[in-house]
Amino acid sequence: MRPPLCDPSRAARRGQFGSVIAEIEIEDGQVSNVDILASIPVQGFRNLAKETVLQWGWIADDVQPEPDCRMSRTNIILPIVFALD
């Protein structure tokens, strides 16, 4: 995924980790809506996750025939974990 999802710099300096659960919608291969359902800790990760995921896009696999490969979907639940390596 481009851009990659990274820990917020302040949280990374503190050694803090967290997670976000997002509900996304994809329209014509582009993320069209992101709703953050939960975030731990509450602040710090939710805005970064939403801003980054809104920039993501998907490209259809030429091998997968229609109608199995749909480029528009709703109600996709996306768990995101921020962890330090």
N, C-alpha and C positions, 0 to 999 in steps of 0.2 A: 504494500500500500504506500502510496506517495501522497503527501509527505508522511514520513514515519511518525508514529506516535511516541513521544518522549516524555520522561518525567519533567514536571515543571522544575526549573533550575533551583528555586528556593527549597522545594521539597527534597530534591536530590542532595543538596548540600547538608540538609538535616538528617539524611538517611531515612527519610520518610517514604513509605510505600502506601498504596491504596488501590481501590478498584472502583469501577463505574459500570453500571448496567444501563445501556442505551437501547432505545427503540428507534429503528431507522426505517425510512422509506427510500426506495430506489426507483427513479423514473428515467427510462431510456439510458440506463447504465450509470447515472449520476445520483449521488445521495441528494435527495430533495428536502428531507426533513429529519431532524434529530431531536429526540425527546429524552432527556436524562431521567430515568426512572429512580435510580438510587446512586449514591456516591458515599464512599467511606475513605477518608474523612469527607465531611459534607462540602467544605470549601477546598479550593486548590486544584482539584483534578477535573471537576465537571466542565468548566469553561474550556480548558485545553482540549479535552476529549471532544466536545461538541464542535469547536472551531476546526479541529483537525479532520474529524470524520466527515464534515461537510465538504471537504476538498477531495475526498476519495471518489473513485469511479471504477467501474468494472467494464471489461471488454468481453464480448461474447466469444465463446470457444467455437471455432469454425467446424470442429469435429462433431459437436453436439447438435443434432438436427432440431428444427422447430417442431412442435411447440414446447419441447422440454426445456429449452433454454429461454427463460423469460428475463428480459432486461428491465422490467418494472415489477416491483414487489412492495408489499406493505407489511407492517407488523413484524419486522425482523428484530429479534432480540439479540443484542451484541454485548457479551460480557468483555470488559477490558480490565486487565490487571497491570498496574504500574509497579514494577519491581526493579531493584537495583541489581546489576550483574556482579 
